[in-house]
Amino acid sequence: MGALGGIAAAAIAAYETNNFAIDVLALALVSLAVIRVIASAWFAHHLEDHEQSSATAAIVYETGALSYAFLVGMIGAAVLWFDFSAHLQTLTVSYALVYGVGIAARNAGRPGMAIGQQLLTGLPIFIAALMVGDISMYGLAGIIVFLIFGMGSVTMNVFKVLREQILAAAASERLADQMRVQARTDVVTGLLNRAGLNHELVELQMQLPADQKLALFWLDLDRFKEINDTLGHAVGDGVLAEVARRIIDTAPEGAVIARFGGDEFIAACAVSNRRDSEQLASALIGDISRPFRIDGHRVSSGASMGVALLPDDGPDIEAIMQGADLALYHAKVHGRNQLQFFDQAMTRDLVRKKEIESELRAAIQKDELSIFFQPIVDLKTGRIRTFEALVRWFHPEKGELRPDEFIPVAEETGVIITLGNWITAQAAKAAAQWPKDLTVAVNLSPLQIRAPGAALGILNAIRDAGLEPWRLELEVTESLFIEDSENTERFMEELSSHGVRFALDDFGTGYSSLGYINQFPFKKIKVDRSFVSGPNIGRKSDAIIRAVAEMGSTLEMDIVAEGLETVEQVEAVRKAGCTLGQGYYFSRAVPDFLAAMLISQEREDGAVTPNGSRLAG
């Protein structure tokens, strides 16, 4: 629009004056205006985003703008000098001054150029006005001086406001960038966090070449909780940071690496085939398994890993993340430092587990579960001392479901807390009807103990049943102490103070058992059935049983031999020093009414097995 106004004013001046000098100036202005419009349009479509092109465009623009301003001022000055009509003087001078005023704000972002344009439009007219020499022209020259200084001040004020706004906007943008980075970055490792991972995985998928696959590696550190608990969180954070560094060093360039949460890490990258992903997975596990040196501590960990590929194992990122998570779960089931690739059968297993979980919750509500009781017999007298409470599930459509089908699912999903509390309550109610000298044993899951108010829940259950606390025995396994020793100790101390007894189950299959026996208030130890009826029984297993029995005698603990199926096994463990026995030789687990019949039969006839054979005294 400014160029059209300049072309019109110059053309009219040339037409009205028919003066050679004005004609030359008008032709130059029109030509320059056209060139500037064309150059502006060309740069708008072809300017590349790099410094050299931007500098060229700036030079072209500034040269054209200053030259155009000078020609506008010269035409106004020439019309005054040659004393053409007042109308033409008004047209050319007013256009020049208005152009200069407009430039004050238009180009305030470049104040040097804006003031230069004002000077180039105003000074020629100022000089011409002084040279004409009458009073009105002196007035015009004075006005131009004030106009140049005034508009220069406006230019600088606008420039200052623009600069402050730009600096504020830049600072806000930097702050926003920092906050965006912080929101997507894990503080401990400097890797992406879960939010950053989701964003980068989408970008990685979009850039994935058509002939490549996207491999996603999901890692879970082994023994990390133990490291945190024993060496402190500072060492734990050091381990996480070192694991992050090793993953970065091992993963290929361009890989997306994140700490997903806790001690879990995810790495994703493009691979040519499944074999490449297998090699990278093995390298990652190998590097993480090497010992760490953190704050003077030599720390050994390792990692379990699940791997899934896109598009082999799913059509999108969400699908392969679910696949890698499932594969990781299966890897951890098989032990530590394991690697597992996703397989569709894992999805079927998951569906099956979800089905069991849903049906189990409903079964608890509908009373489809039952408590069976297996006797634990005094090997010296042959009399029943305790019944172990075992849950049974008789599904209305699928028939009886084995405990090894639904108990692991209950533990994985947290249903075990509700189920375990229900078993304790039902067992206490049944035991309250038995003779006072009989006790009932209930297995506890680690999840039950970690649940808020676990001890109070058990105390309430036996109080509601009217069962004396000493008649309840809670069986725990050695794995419980490895996972959460401190919380377990508080739990056991609280219940022991009320008289509840504890038994150490599956003795000999865990770690540091003697330390646990010394630390916790156990009254009974159950020797694992693998030492009694397993495939490797022999002299070594006999020696182990004898050693445990002797220890129990010294510590005044009962030693229970599990898995007794033959009279020979009964005699062997009794001679070895075990005080109690449990197994099919005496009885399978039976419903509560049959347990009551066994008690009644024993009280009437003496110590007998369910098949009628009298036990030796």
ROLORO-170032 format. One record per residue (C-alpha): x negated, y negated, z; residue in one letter. Coordinates in steps of 0.5 Angstrom, whole numbers. Each point is the difference from the previous one (the first is absolute). Layout:
<recs>
REC	X	Y	Z	res
REC	X	Y	Z	A;
...
</recs>
This chain:
<recs>
REC	X	Y	Z	res
REC	0	0	0	M;
REC	-6	-5	2	G;
REC	-3	2	-7	A;
REC	7	-2	-4	L;
REC	0	-6	4	G;
REC	-7	-2	-2	G;
REC	1	2	-7	I;
REC	6	-4	-1	A;
REC	-3	-7	3	A;
REC	-6	1	-4	A;
REC	4	1	-7	A;
REC	4	-6	2	I;
REC	-6	-4	1	A;
REC	-3	2	-7	A;
REC	6	-1	-4	Y;
REC	2	-7	3	E;
REC	-7	-3	0	T;
REC	-3	3	-6	N;
REC	-7	-1	3	N;
REC	-6	4	-2	F;
REC	-3	1	7	A;
REC	7	1	3	I;
REC	1	5	-6	D;
REC	-6	4	2	V;
REC	1	0	8	L;
REC	7	2	-2	A;
REC	-2	6	-4	L;
REC	-5	2	5	A;
REC	5	0	5	L;
REC	5	4	-4	V;
REC	-5	5	-2	S;
REC	-3	1	7	L;
REC	7	1	3	A;
REC	2	5	-5	V;
REC	-7	4	1	I;
REC	1	0	8	R;
REC	7	3	-1	V;
REC	-3	5	-4	I;
REC	-6	2	4	A;
REC	5	0	6	S;
REC	4	5	-3	A;
REC	-6	4	-2	W;
REC	-3	0	7	F;
REC	7	2	3	A;
REC	0	7	-4	H;
REC	-7	1	-1	H;
REC	-4	-2	6	L;
REC	-3	6	3	E;
REC	-1	1	8	D;
REC	-7	-2	1	H;
REC	-4	-6	2	E;
REC	-3	-1	-7	Q;
REC	6	-1	-4	S;
REC	3	-4	6	S;
REC	-6	-5	0	A;
REC	1	-1	-8	T;
REC	8	-1	1	A;
REC	-2	-5	5	A;
REC	-5	-4	-4	I;
REC	5	0	-6	V;
REC	5	-3	4	Y;
REC	-4	-5	4	E;
REC	-3	-2	-7	T;
REC	7	-1	-3	G;
REC	3	-3	6	A;
REC	-5	-6	0	L;
REC	-1	-1	-7	S;
REC	8	0	-1	Y;
REC	0	-5	6	A;
REC	-5	-5	-3	F;
REC	3	0	-7	L;
REC	7	-2	4	V;
REC	-4	-6	3	G;
REC	-3	-2	-6	M;
REC	6	0	-4	I;
REC	4	-5	5	G;
REC	-7	-4	1	A;
REC	0	-1	-8	A;
REC	7	-2	0	V;
REC	-1	-5	5	L;
REC	-7	-2	-4	W;
REC	3	-1	-6	F;
REC	7	-4	3	D;
REC	5	4	-4	F;
REC	7	0	2	S;
REC	2	-1	8	A;
REC	5	6	-2	H;
REC	-6	5	-2	L;
REC	-5	-3	5	Q;
REC	6	2	5	T;
REC	0	7	-3	L;
REC	-7	2	0	T;
REC	-2	-3	6	V;
REC	6	3	4	S;
REC	-2	6	-2	Y;
REC	-7	0	1	A;
REC	1	-2	8	L;
REC	6	5	1	V;
REC	-5	5	-3	Y;
REC	-5	-2	5	G;
REC	5	0	6	V;
REC	3	7	-2	G;
REC	-7	3	0	I;
REC	-1	-3	7	A;
REC	4	6	3	A;
REC	0	5	-7	R;
REC	-8	1	1	N;
REC	0	-1	7	A;
REC	-3	7	1	G;
REC	-6	-3	-4	R;
REC	-1	-7	3	P;
REC	-6	-2	-4	G;
REC	3	1	-6	M;
REC	7	-3	2	A;
REC	-4	-6	2	I;
REC	-4	0	-6	G;
REC	6	0	-5	Q;
REC	3	-6	4	Q;
REC	-6	-4	-1	L;
REC	-1	2	-7	L;
REC	8	-2	-2	T;
REC	-1	-6	5	G;
REC	-7	-3	-1	L;
REC	1	-1	-8	P;
REC	7	-4	1	I;
REC	-3	-4	6	F;
REC	-6	-2	-4	I;
REC	4	-2	-6	A;
REC	5	-4	5	A;
REC	-6	-4	2	L;
REC	-3	-1	-7	M;
REC	7	-3	-2	V;
REC	0	-5	6	G;
REC	7	-3	1	D;
REC	3	0	7	I;
REC	4	6	-1	S;
REC	-5	4	-3	M;
REC	-4	-1	7	Y;
REC	6	2	4	G;
REC	0	6	-4	L;
REC	-8	2	1	A;
REC	2	-1	7	G;
REC	5	4	0	I;
REC	-4	6	-3	I;
REC	-5	-1	5	V;
REC	5	1	6	F;
REC	3	6	-4	L;
REC	-7	3	-1	I;
REC	-1	0	8	F;
REC	7	1	2	G;
REC	1	6	-5	M;
REC	-8	3	2	G;
REC	3	0	7	S;
REC	6	3	-1	V;
REC	-4	5	-4	T;
REC	-5	1	6	M;
REC	6	1	5	N;
REC	3	5	-5	V;
REC	-6	4	-1	F;
REC	-1	0	8	K;
REC	7	3	1	V;
REC	-1	5	-6	L;
REC	-7	2	3	R;
REC	3	1	7	E;
REC	5	4	-2	Q;
REC	-4	4	-5	I;
REC	-5	2	6	L;
REC	6	1	5	A;
REC	3	5	-6	A;
REC	-7	3	-1	A;
REC	-1	1	8	A;
REC	7	3	0	S;
REC	-2	5	-5	E;
REC	-6	2	3	R;
REC	4	1	6	L;
REC	5	4	-3	A;
REC	-5	4	-4	D;
REC	-4	1	7	Q;
REC	7	2	3	M;
REC	1	5	-6	R;
REC	-6	3	1	V;
REC	0	1	7	Q;
REC	7	3	0	A;
REC	-2	5	-5	R;
REC	-7	1	3	T;
REC	-1	5	6	D;
REC	-4	-4	6	V;
REC	-5	6	2	V;
REC	-2	3	-7	T;
REC	1	-6	-4	G;
REC	4	5	-5	L;
REC	7	-1	-3	L;
REC	5	1	5	N;
REC	7	3	-1	R;
REC	3	-6	-3	A;
REC	-6	-1	-5	G;
REC	-1	7	-2	L;
REC	7	0	-3	N;
REC	-1	-6	-4	H;
REC	-7	2	-2	E;
REC	3	7	-2	L;
REC	5	-3	-5	V;
REC	-5	-4	-3	E;
REC	-5	6	-1	L;
REC	6	4	-3	Q;
REC	2	-5	-5	M;
REC	-8	0	-2	Q;
REC	0	7	-1	L;
REC	-3	2	-6	P;
REC	5	5	-4	A;
REC	-5	6	0	D;
REC	-2	0	7	Q;
REC	4	2	7	K;
REC	0	-4	6	L;
REC	-2	4	6	A;
REC	2	-2	7	L;
REC	-4	3	6	F;
REC	3	0	7	W;
REC	-5	1	6	L;
REC	1	1	7	D;
REC	-6	0	5	L;
REC	-1	6	4	D;
REC	-1	-1	8	R;
REC	1	-8	-1	F;
REC	4	0	6	K;
REC	-5	4	4	E;
REC	-5	-5	-2	I;
REC	4	-6	2	N;
REC	2	3	7	D;
REC	-7	2	2	T;
REC	-5	-5	-3	L;
REC	5	-6	0	G;
REC	4	-4	-6	H;
REC	-7	-4	-1	A;
REC	-3	6	-3	V;
REC	7	3	-3	G;
REC	0	-7	-4	D;
REC	-7	1	-2	G;
REC	1	7	-3	V;
REC	6	-3	-4	L;
REC	-4	-5	-3	A;
REC	-6	5	-1	E;
REC	5	5	-4	V;
REC	3	-6	-4	A;
REC	-7	-2	-2	R;
REC	-1	7	-2	R;
REC	6	1	-4	I;
REC	-2	-7	-4	I;
REC	-7	3	-1	D;
REC	3	7	-3	T;
REC	6	-3	-3	A;
REC	-1	-2	-8	P;
REC	0	-7	-1	E;
REC	7	-3	-1	G;
REC	3	5	5	A;
REC	6	-3	5	V;
REC	-2	2	7	I;
REC	4	-2	6	A;
REC	0	2	7	R;
REC	8	2	1	F;
REC	0	0	7	G;
REC	-3	3	6	G;
REC	-5	5	-2	D;
REC	3	1	-7	E;
REC	-4	-2	-7	F;
REC	3	0	-7	I;
REC	-5	-1	-6	A;
REC	3	0	-7	A;
REC	-3	0	-7	C;
REC	0	2	-7	A;
REC	-3	7	-2	V;
REC	0	3	-6	S;
REC	2	7	2	N;
REC	2	4	6	R;
REC	-7	3	1	R;
REC	-3	-8	1	D;
REC	5	-1	5	S;
REC	-2	7	4	E;
REC	-8	-2	-1	Q;
REC	2	-7	3	L;
REC	4	3	6	A;
REC	-5	5	2	S;
REC	-5	-6	0	A;
REC	4	-4	4	L;
REC	1	5	5	I;
REC	-7	2	0	G;
REC	-3	-8	1	D;
REC	5	-1	6	I;
REC	-2	7	3	S;
REC	-7	-3	1	R;
REC	-1	-2	7	P;
REC	0	-7	2	F;
REC	-4	-4	4	R;
REC	4	-5	4	I;
REC	-3	-5	6	D;
REC	-5	6	1	G;
REC	5	5	0	H;
REC	0	6	-5	R;
REC	7	1	-2	V;
REC	2	6	-4	S;
REC	7	0	-3	S;
REC	3	2	-7	G;
REC	6	-1	-4	A;
REC	6	4	-2	S;
REC	2	-2	-7	M;
REC	6	1	-5	G;
REC	0	-2	-7	V;
REC	5	-1	-5	A;
REC	0	-2	-8	L;
REC	4	-5	-4	L;
REC	3	2	-5	P;
REC	-1	8	2	D;
REC	3	-1	7	D;
REC	5	-5	-1	G;
REC	3	-6	-5	P;
REC	-2	-6	5	D;
REC	-4	-2	6	I;
REC	5	1	5	E;
REC	0	8	-2	A;
REC	-7	1	0	I;
REC	-1	-3	7	M;
REC	5	4	2	Q;
REC	-3	6	-3	G;
REC	-7	-2	3	A;
REC	3	-1	7	D;
REC	3	7	-1	L;
REC	-6	3	-2	A;
REC	-4	-3	6	L;
REC	5	3	4	Y;
REC	-1	7	-3	H;
REC	-8	-1	1	A;
REC	1	-2	7	K;
REC	4	6	2	V;
REC	-6	4	-3	H;
REC	-5	-3	5	G;
REC	-5	-5	0	R;
REC	-4	-3	-6	N;
REC	5	3	-5	Q;
REC	1	-2	-7	L;
REC	7	1	-3	Q;
REC	3	-2	-7	F;
REC	8	-1	-1	F;
REC	4	6	-2	D;
REC	7	0	-2	Q;
REC	1	5	5	A;
REC	-1	-5	6	M;
REC	6	-4	-2	T;
REC	4	7	1	R;
REC	-3	1	6	D;
REC	2	-7	2	L;
REC	7	0	-2	V;
REC	0	7	4	R;
REC	-3	-4	6	K;
REC	5	-6	0	K;
REC	6	5	-1	E;
REC	-2	4	6	I;
REC	-1	-7	4	E;
REC	7	-2	-2	S;
REC	3	7	2	E;
REC	-4	0	6	L;
REC	3	-6	3	R;
REC	7	2	-2	A;
REC	-2	7	4	A;
REC	-2	-3	6	I;
REC	7	-4	0	Q;
REC	4	6	-2	K;
REC	-3	4	5	D;
REC	-2	5	-5	E;
REC	-7	1	4	L;
REC	-1	5	5	S;
REC	-5	1	6	I;
REC	-3	7	0	F;
REC	-4	3	6	F;
REC	-6	4	0	Q;
REC	-2	3	6	P;
REC	-7	-1	3	I;
REC	-2	6	5	V;
REC	-4	1	6	D;
REC	-5	6	-2	L;
REC	-1	2	7	K;
REC	7	1	2	T;
REC	3	0	-7	G;
REC	5	-5	2	R;
REC	3	-6	-4	I;
REC	-4	-6	3	R;
REC	2	-5	-6	T;
REC	4	-1	-6	F;
REC	-2	-4	-6	E;
REC	5	-4	-3	A;
REC	0	1	-8	L;
REC	5	-4	-5	V;
REC	3	4	-5	R;
REC	4	-3	-6	W;
REC	6	4	-3	F;
REC	2	-4	-6	H;
REC	8	1	-2	P;
REC	-2	1	-7	E;
REC	-8	2	-1	K;
REC	0	5	6	G;
REC	-5	0	5	E;
REC	-6	-5	-1	L;
REC	-7	1	3	R;
REC	-3	-5	5	P;
REC	-6	0	-5	D;
REC	5	-3	-5	E;
REC	3	-6	4	F;
REC	-5	-1	6	I;
REC	-5	-3	-5	P;
REC	5	-4	-3	V;
REC	3	-3	6	A;
REC	-7	-2	2	E;
REC	-2	-3	-6	E;
REC	7	-4	0	T;
REC	0	-2	7	G;
REC	6	5	1	V;
REC	-4	4	5	I;
REC	1	-6	5	I;
REC	8	1	0	T;
REC	-1	8	-1	L;
REC	-5	1	6	G;
REC	4	-4	5	N;
REC	6	4	-2	W;
REC	-4	6	1	I;
REC	-2	-2	7	T;
REC	7	-2	2	A;
REC	3	7	-2	Q;
REC	-6	4	3	A;
REC	1	-3	7	A;
REC	7	1	0	K;
REC	-1	7	-2	A;
REC	-5	1	5	A;
REC	4	-3	6	A;
REC	4	6	0	Q;
REC	-5	5	1	W;
REC	-3	2	6	P;
REC	-5	-5	4	K;
REC	-6	3	-1	D;
REC	0	0	-8	L;
REC	-2	-6	-4	T;
REC	1	-2	-7	V;
REC	-6	-2	-5	A;
REC	1	-5	-6	V;
REC	-4	-2	-5	N;
REC	-2	-7	-1	L;
REC	-2	-4	-6	S;
REC	-5	-6	0	P;
REC	5	-4	-3	L;
REC	5	1	6	Q;
REC	-5	-2	5	I;
REC	-2	-6	-4	R;
REC	7	-2	-1	A;
REC	2	-6	5	P;
REC	3	2	7	G;
REC	-2	8	-2	A;
REC	-1	2	8	A;
REC	6	-4	2	L;
REC	4	4	-5	G;
REC	-2	7	2	I;
REC	1	-2	8	L;
REC	7	-2	-2	N;
REC	1	6	-4	A;
REC	-2	5	6	I;
REC	4	-5	5	R;
REC	6	1	-4	D;
REC	-1	7	-1	A;
REC	-1	1	8	G;
REC	-6	3	-1	L;
REC	-6	-1	5	E;
REC	-6	-3	-4	P;
REC	-5	6	2	W;
REC	4	5	-4	R;
REC	-1	-4	-6	L;
REC	-7	2	-4	E;
REC	-2	-5	-6	L;
REC	-4	4	-5	E;
REC	-5	-5	-4	V;
REC	-6	2	-5	T;
REC	-7	-3	0	E;
REC	1	-4	-6	S;
REC	4	-4	4	L;
REC	-6	-3	4	F;
REC	-4	-1	-6	I;
REC	5	-5	-3	E;
REC	2	-4	6	D;
REC	-3	2	7	S;
REC	1	-6	4	E;
REC	8	0	-2	N;
REC	0	7	2	T;
REC	-3	0	6	E;
REC	5	-6	3	R;
REC	5	5	-3	F;
REC	-2	6	4	M;
REC	-2	-4	6	E;
REC	7	-3	1	E;
REC	4	7	-1	L;
REC	-5	4	4	S;
REC	1	-5	6	S;
REC	7	2	0	H;
REC	-2	7	0	G;
REC	1	2	-8	V;
REC	-5	5	-2	R;
REC	-4	0	-6	F;
REC	-3	6	-4	A;
REC	-6	0	-5	L;
REC	3	4	-6	D;
REC	-4	3	-6	D;
REC	-7	0	4	F;
REC	-6	1	-4	G;
REC	2	-3	-6	T;
REC	-1	-7	1	G;
REC	-6	-4	2	Y;
REC	-3	-1	7	S;
REC	5	4	4	S;
REC	-4	0	6	L;
REC	0	-7	1	G;
REC	7	-1	-1	Y;
REC	1	6	5	I;
REC	-4	-4	5	N;
REC	3	-7	-1	Q;
REC	7	2	-1	F;
REC	5	3	6	P;
REC	1	7	-4	F;
REC	3	5	4	K;
REC	0	5	-5	K;
REC	-4	2	-7	I;
REC	3	4	-5	K;
REC	-5	4	-4	V;
REC	1	-1	-8	D;
REC	3	7	-3	R;
REC	-6	0	-5	S;
REC	-4	3	6	F;
REC	5	5	2	V;
REC	3	3	-7	S;
REC	-4	-4	-5	G;
REC	-4	3	-6	P;
REC	-6	-1	4	N;
REC	1	3	6	I;
REC	-6	4	3	G;
REC	-5	-1	5	R;
REC	-1	-7	-1	K;
REC	7	-2	1	S;
REC	0	5	6	D;
REC	-6	-4	3	A;
REC	4	-7	-1	I;
REC	6	3	3	I;
REC	-4	2	6	R;
REC	-4	-6	1	A;
REC	7	-4	0	V;
REC	3	4	5	A;
REC	-6	0	5	E;
REC	1	-8	-1	M;
REC	7	0	1	G;
REC	-1	4	6	S;
REC	-5	-5	3	T;
REC	4	-6	-1	L;
REC	7	4	2	E;
REC	3	-1	-7	M;
REC	4	5	-3	D;
REC	-2	3	-6	I;
REC	5	2	-6	V;
REC	-2	5	-5	A;
REC	5	-1	-6	E;
REC	2	4	-6	G;
REC	0	7	4	L;
REC	3	5	-4	E;
REC	-3	7	2	T;
REC	-1	3	7	V;
REC	-7	1	-2	E;
REC	-1	-8	0	Q;
REC	4	-1	6	V;
REC	-5	5	4	E;
REC	-6	-4	-3	A;
REC	2	-7	1	V;
REC	2	2	7	R;
REC	-6	4	2	K;
REC	-4	-6	-3	A;
REC	3	-5	5	G;
REC	6	-3	-3	C;
REC	6	-1	5	T;
REC	6	-1	-5	L;
REC	2	3	-7	G;
REC	5	-2	-5	Q;
REC	1	3	-7	G;
REC	5	5	-3	Y;
REC	-2	6	4	Y;
REC	4	-3	6	F;
REC	5	-4	-4	S;
REC	2	-4	-6	R;
REC	3	-7	1	A;
REC	7	1	2	V;
REC	6	-4	1	P;
REC	1	-3	7	D;
REC	6	5	1	F;
REC	-5	6	-1	L;
REC	-5	-4	4	A;
REC	4	0	6	A;
REC	2	8	-1	M;
REC	-8	1	0	L;
REC	0	-3	6	I;
REC	6	3	3	S;
REC	-3	7	-2	Q;
REC	-7	-1	3	E;
REC	3	-2	6	R;
REC	4	6	1	E;
REC	-4	5	-3	D;
REC	-7	-3	1	G;
REC	-5	-2	-6	A;
REC	2	3	-6	V;
REC	-1	-2	-8	T;
REC	6	-1	-4	P;
REC	-1	7	-3	N;
REC	1	3	7	G;
REC	-7	2	1	S;
REC	-3	-2	7	R;
REC	-6	-4	1	L;
REC	-5	3	4	A;
REC	-1	-4	7	G;
</recs>
